[in-house]
Amino acid sequence: MNVAVLGGGFSGLYAAHRLAGRARVEVFEASSAPGGLAGPGADGGGFDRYYHFICRTDGAYLALLDELGLKGRLAFRRVRTGQFCDDRLHPFSTPLDLLGFSPVRLPDRLRFVLGTFAARNRKEWLDLDRVPARRWLEQTFGRKGYDVIWAPLLRAKFGPEAEEVSAAWIWHRIHRVTRSRRVPWARESFAALHPGTAVALEALAGRLEARGGRLRLSAPVERIAPVDGRWTLWSGGEAFGPYDALLSTLPLPVLGQAVEAAEPALAARLGAFKYLAVRCAVLRLKRPASPYFWINVNDPRVPFAGVIELSHLHPPGPFRLVYLPAYLAPDDPLARMPQEEFLARCLEPLPRILDGFDPGGMIEARVFGDRYAQPVCTVGTGAALPPIALLPGLFAFDSFHLYPEDRTLNGMIGVADRAVAALAGDQ
Ligand SMILES: Cc1cc2nc3c(=O)[nH]c(=O)nc-3n(C[C@H](O)[C@H](O)[C@H](O)COP(=O)(O)OP(=O)(O)OC[C@H]3O[C@@H](n4cnc5c(N)ncnc54)[C@H](O)[C@@H]3O)c2cc1C
């Protein structure tokens, strides 16, 4: 079989690696480097543009790292999480911390703890697909718990779309993170590849090429069309193929644009899926920023949603890595302003959040951004998802296919395995 994989992010590389033994595989990646959202942030530094933490429950990803000989590059570490609200940083790691969380009254805190246990133990989500997150969160955690904790988090993650998000999505998010505790009352423990996900991407690309696969960089897919029962692909104005099958890992609307001339109805369906963009300031600091791995920031004056000090998951090194991510509607002024201005907006509130933060201790600050960063998983997403086998010879998936899971590398492996099996006729 002759197969083209569209997109050389983590999913494209992983799927191509799995296909390489069974087919002649070519990967088309628009950027000059592979990796997509999981790619590295600095030449030579090897650390990620966006933080990538691994949960204990991420079995498929841990198995892949083992297969690639990279398990020694990570260790699970117990971490602290915090919540910045009312101009104060509150510990927010354990049920005991939640019971001491002063912005809500004691009965609401108790309800919050019980709600977290219930979400941790729940297994079914289909009934939550049609329920707005707000309704379910208010029922589970109480009105005050919703207003003070969940509403700002949903706004930070989904901006203007927050009220549309489904209960199934937020349930799974709580479920995954709380399952990363050894015991329900302990702190969560997470891991991160050191120095970054780039080591896994390089290993995947290396294995692909060792088995005759080809990775084409700076090769954006412009158009695809079926010709005599096979598929032709255009990149840089040149036609490639014909291919027996195409496997797309592009964001669904990007695939829609590529297939529009051949299949306008399908293109319209794919174009209806909405995504937020991300902008993320990444700081390299001389000293630790705080004792917290993750701080949720619930303050409308602050442009970012959290402070993630990934170095808490890495062995000690010469600098500390801190990420300040903002999820934004594509037309949000923050998404469009010059990088220096965005960075200045991020640095301004930091001393209020991180006690003693000293801008003089900063080695380097950079800003990264991506248009298709966060699928907006609204009510009914589960029912609206297109099948992976879209048309004869055309297979496609992206982060939406993880629903109700949030997008993770671990989740993408499961979906990519399904796509590869469907393409190879195993299903
Ligand atoms: C801020 C942030 C934090 C995250 N944190 C975590 C975390 O802690 N843990 C975790 O597991 N996951 C995390 N993720 C999710 C993880 O990064 C994604 O699930 C994963 O990288 C998705 O990979 P992908 O290959 O499916 O998509 P992408 O990375 O989007 O890859 C798509 C690829 O297609 C390419 N492309 C686009 N258009 C074209 C075209 N026309 N032709 C050819 N190529 C094209 C792109 O350049 C890209 O390389 C995070 C993501 C973000 C944004």
The ligand as an SDF file (V2000), in Angstrom:
LIG
                    3D

 53 58  0  0  0  0  0  0  0  0999 V2000
   -0.9240   24.6850   25.6370 C   0  0  0  0  0  0  0  0  0  0  0  0
   -1.0100   23.1860   25.4570 C   0  0  0  0  0  0  0  0  0  0  0  0
   -0.7280   22.3600   26.5180 C   0  0  0  0  0  0  0  0  0  0  0  0
   -0.7990   20.9700   26.3730 C   0  0  0  0  0  0  0  0  0  0  0  0
   -0.4890   20.1970   27.4440 N   0  0  0  0  0  0  0  0  0  0  0  0
   -0.5200   18.8570   27.3080 C   0  0  0  0  0  0  0  0  0  0  0  0
   -0.1350   18.0170   28.3980 C   0  0  0  0  0  0  0  0  0  0  0  0
    0.2130   18.4990   29.4810 O   0  0  0  0  0  0  0  0  0  0  0  0
   -0.1560   16.6590   28.2080 N   0  0  0  0  0  0  0  0  0  0  0  0
   -0.5360   16.1040   27.0180 C   0  0  0  0  0  0  0  0  0  0  0  0
   -0.5110   14.8750   26.8880 O   0  0  0  0  0  0  0  0  0  0  0  0
   -0.9340   16.8720   25.9770 N   0  0  0  0  0  0  0  0  0  0  0  0
   -0.9340   18.2330   26.0990 C   0  0  0  0  0  0  0  0  0  0  0  0
   -1.2980   19.0230   25.0350 N   0  0  0  0  0  0  0  0  0  0  0  0
   -1.9010   18.3920   23.8570 C   0  0  0  0  0  0  0  0  0  0  0  0
   -0.9030   17.8670   22.8550 C   0  0  0  0  0  0  0  0  0  0  0  0
    0.0660   18.8410   22.5410 O   0  0  0  0  0  0  0  0  0  0  0  0
   -1.7100   17.5000   21.6020 C   0  0  0  0  0  0  0  0  0  0  0  0
   -2.7070   16.5590   21.9410 O   0  0  0  0  0  0  0  0  0  0  0  0
   -0.8530   16.8470   20.5160 C   0  0  0  0  0  0  0  0  0  0  0  0
    0.3510   17.5210   20.3390 O   0  0  0  0  0  0  0  0  0  0  0  0
   -1.6870   16.8510   19.2290 C   0  0  0  0  0  0  0  0  0  0  0  0
   -0.8840   16.3230   18.1970 O   0  0  0  0  0  0  0  0  0  0  0  0
   -1.4750   16.2040   16.7360 P   0  0  0  0  0  0  0  0  0  0  0  0
   -0.3930   15.6970   15.8890 O   0  0  0  0  0  0  0  0  0  0  0  0
   -2.7510   15.4610   16.7590 O   0  0  0  0  0  0  0  0  0  0  0  0
   -1.8860   17.6970   16.3240 O   0  0  0  0  0  0  0  0  0  0  0  0
   -0.9170   18.9090   15.9660 P   0  0  0  0  0  0  0  0  0  0  0  0
    0.1760   18.9970   16.9170 O   0  0  0  0  0  0  0  0  0  0  0  0
   -1.8330   20.0980   15.7990 O   0  0  0  0  0  0  0  0  0  0  0  0
   -0.3310   18.4870   14.5630 O   0  0  0  0  0  0  0  0  0  0  0  0
   -0.9000   18.8240   13.3220 C   0  0  0  0  0  0  0  0  0  0  0  0
    0.2450   19.0230   12.3600 C   0  0  0  0  0  0  0  0  0  0  0  0
   -0.2850   19.3370   11.0860 O   0  0  0  0  0  0  0  0  0  0  0  0
    0.5290   20.3410   10.5090 C   0  0  0  0  0  0  0  0  0  0  0  0
   -0.2800   21.0240    9.4710 N   0  0  0  0  0  0  0  0  0  0  0  0
   -1.2470   21.9510    9.6070 C   0  0  0  0  0  0  0  0  0  0  0  0
   -1.7490   22.2830    8.4070 N   0  0  0  0  0  0  0  0  0  0  0  0
   -1.0850   21.5400    7.4940 C   0  0  0  0  0  0  0  0  0  0  0  0
   -1.1670   21.3880    6.0930 C   0  0  0  0  0  0  0  0  0  0  0  0
   -2.0430   22.0850    5.3410 N   0  0  0  0  0  0  0  0  0  0  0  0
   -0.3440   20.5140    5.4850 N   0  0  0  0  0  0  0  0  0  0  0  0
    0.5640   19.7710    6.1960 C   0  0  0  0  0  0  0  0  0  0  0  0
    0.6810   19.8740    7.5260 N   0  0  0  0  0  0  0  0  0  0  0  0
   -0.1370   20.7330    8.1650 C   0  0  0  0  0  0  0  0  0  0  0  0
    0.9030   21.2340   11.6570 C   0  0  0  0  0  0  0  0  0  0  0  0
    2.0460   22.0070   11.3700 O   0  0  0  0  0  0  0  0  0  0  0  0
    1.1480   20.1910   12.7540 C   0  0  0  0  0  0  0  0  0  0  0  0
    2.4790   19.7600   12.7730 O   0  0  0  0  0  0  0  0  0  0  0  0
   -1.2000   20.4110   25.1440 C   0  0  0  0  0  0  0  0  0  0  0  0
   -1.4800   21.2470   24.0610 C   0  0  0  0  0  0  0  0  0  0  0  0
   -1.3980   22.6280   24.2050 C   0  0  0  0  0  0  0  0  0  0  0  0
   -1.7070   23.5250   23.0450 C   0  0  0  0  0  0  0  0  0  0  0  0
  1  2  1  0
  2  3  1  0
  2 52  2  0
  3  4  2  0
  4  5  1  0
  4 50  1  0
  5  6  2  0
  6  7  1  0
  6 13  1  0
  7  8  2  0
  7  9  1  0
  9 10  1  0
 10 11  2  0
 10 12  1  0
 12 13  2  0
 13 14  1  0
 14 15  1  0
 14 50  1  0
 15 16  1  0
 16 17  1  0
 16 18  1  0
 18 19  1  0
 18 20  1  0
 20 21  1  0
 20 22  1  0
 22 23  1  0
 23 24  1  0
 24 25  2  0
 24 26  1  0
 24 27  1  0
 27 28  1  0
 28 29  2  0
 28 30  1  0
 28 31  1  0
 31 32  1  0
 32 33  1  0
 33 34  1  0
 33 48  1  0
 34 35  1  0
 35 36  1  0
 35 46  1  0
 36 37  1  0
 36 45  1  0
 37 38  2  0
 38 39  1  0
 39 40  1  0
 39 45  2  0
 40 41  1  0
 40 42  2  0
 42 43  1  0
 43 44  2  0
 44 45  1  0
 46 47  1  0
 46 48  1  0
 48 49  1  0
 50 51  2  0
 51 52  1  0
 52 53  1  0
M  END
$$$$
